[in-house]
Amino acid sequence: MAGPTIVRTQRGAQHIALFLAHWAGGHTVSEEEIIRRIVKARQEAHATAVAEAGRQAKTAHKKATRLRRSADENGGLVPAQMTALATADFEARRHDAALSALGEFTVPVLDPGHVKHRRHRIAAWRCAILASPVAGMLTASWIVSGNVFLFSVLGGVGACLARGDKSFNLVVRAVPAELVAATPLVLPIASASVVEPGEEPELAPVPVDSGEWRDELRLYVEHAVAHADFQGRAGVHVVDLLNGLQESGRYLGFTKSSFPAKLRDAGLPVTGISIKGDNQLGVRCDQLTKALGHSPRLPAHLVPDLTHDEPSIAGESTPFQSPSPATRQTA
């Protein structure tokens, strides 16, 4: 009776040891998940830097505008205010340059060393977690009583005996869905399937990009920029374009940091644009005109009706005055 019990306990101990080694070594985390977490951390740091630069630039522009308004109302500025105005202009230019230098977030190229280093950090943290109860048990045995060590050993042997021949399923966990949604620019890593001898490997179908999404996105941006140009604005911010799309249930996996790359993939120009003192990435009307080869067109239901009910006097006509800043500049 003792022989089979000992064998069962040994096998249970082997299974538990393999499971703990698999977990503590960080092998439950896939390479794709590690890459996505690294990219997400850098993307969040980039978004924080862009937001901070934009906030400081907006503050400096407001201060300079307030001082200029005070100069117009009071007929000039005192020396201290002139110094403050020069400083505000300098800070505004500096933060605008920082915002332009930051640009859009691009996915970094990670080598295997980055993944290995992150896995080692995960393993070190998990090993520390496993060592904590052991250290606590030894400390309690030394300070309180040796029976703590005895009962702990008996509990471990009982766990091994209960496990017996039942092995653990040593697998890699799936990448969390929220992490995939937060890093849409990272391509998924296909898992290699095992091919039995004599079998032919199955080739995965290669998706073909029909380009329909590109045409739809370009048309949407053209209509949005044309509407902004008609209202007298120089363009549309990226965040406003994305909000309009997400309200209709499209591009839900994108953020204001990742969406500019999608716009550039569609051949749309993205650059810094200031609208009502708010300097962010956006699509300018003049640059979109060059990209499209024609001025952005309004959708049919937004085109203004220029016909008049009353017949005009012969030889007299009133041209339509467009509120577009680009039209007024060329006029």
SULLIN-V210775 format. One record per backbone hydrogen bond with DSSP energy under -0.5 kcal/mol. NH is the residue of the N-H (numbers start at 0). CO is the residue of the C=O. If there is no record, write none. Layout:
# SULLIN-V210775
[[NH CO] [NH CO]]
This chain:
# SULLIN-V210775
[[4 0] [5 1] [6 2] [7 3] [8 4] [9 5] [10 6] [11 7] [12 8] [13 9] [14 10] [15 11] [16 12] [17 13] [18 14] [19 15] [20 16] [21 17] [22 18] [23 19] [24 20] [25 22] [26 21] [28 25] [29 27] [33 29] [34 30] [35 31] [36 32] [37 33] [38 34] [39 35] [40 36] [41 37] [42 38] [43 39] [44 40] [45 41] [46 42] [47 43] [48 44] [49 45] [50 46] [51 47] [52 48] [53 49] [54 50] [55 51] [56 52] [57 53] [58 54] [59 55] [60 56] [61 57] [62 58] [63 59] [64 60] [65 61] [66 62] [67 63] [68 64] [69 65] [70 66] [71 67] [72 68] [73 69] [74 70] [75 70] [81 77] [82 78] [83 79] [84 80] [85 81] [86 82] [87 83] [88 84] [89 85] [90 86] [91 87] [92 88] [93 89] [94 90] [95 91] [96 92] [97 93] [98 94] [99 95] [100 96] [101 97] [102 98] [104 256] [109 107] [113 110] [114 110] [115 111] [116 112] [117 113] [118 114] [119 115] [120 116] [121 117] [122 118] [123 119] [124 120] [125 121] [126 122] [127 123] [128 124] [129 125] [130 126] [131 127] [132 128] [133 129] [134 130] [135 131] [136 132] [137 133] [138 134] [139 135] [140 136] [141 137] [142 138] [143 139] [144 139] [147 144] [149 145] [150 146] [151 147] [152 148] [153 149] [154 150] [155 151] [156 152] [157 153] [158 154] [159 155] [160 156] [161 157] [162 158] [163 159] [165 162] [166 164] [169 167] [170 168] [172 27] [179 175] [180 176] [181 177] [182 178] [185 182] [186 184] [189 187] [195 193] [198 195] [203 201] [206 204] [208 206] [209 207] [214 210] [215 211] [216 212] [217 213] [218 214] [219 215] [220 216] [221 217] [222 218] [223 219] [224 220] [225 221] [226 222] [227 223] [228 224] [229 225] [230 226] [231 228] [232 227] [235 282] [237 280] [240 236] [241 237] [242 238] [243 239] [244 240] [245 241] [246 242] [247 243] [247 244] [248 245] [249 244] [253 250] [258 254] [260 257] [261 257] [262 258] [263 259] [264 260] [265 261] [266 263] [267 262] [270 281] [272 279] [274 272] [274 277] [277 274] [278 276] [279 272] [279 277] [281 270] [282 235] [283 281] [284 233] [287 283] [288 284] [289 285] [290 286] [291 287] [292 288] [293 288] [301 298] [302 298] [302 299] [305 303] [315 312] [318 316] [321 319] [327 323] [328 324] [329 325] [330 326]]
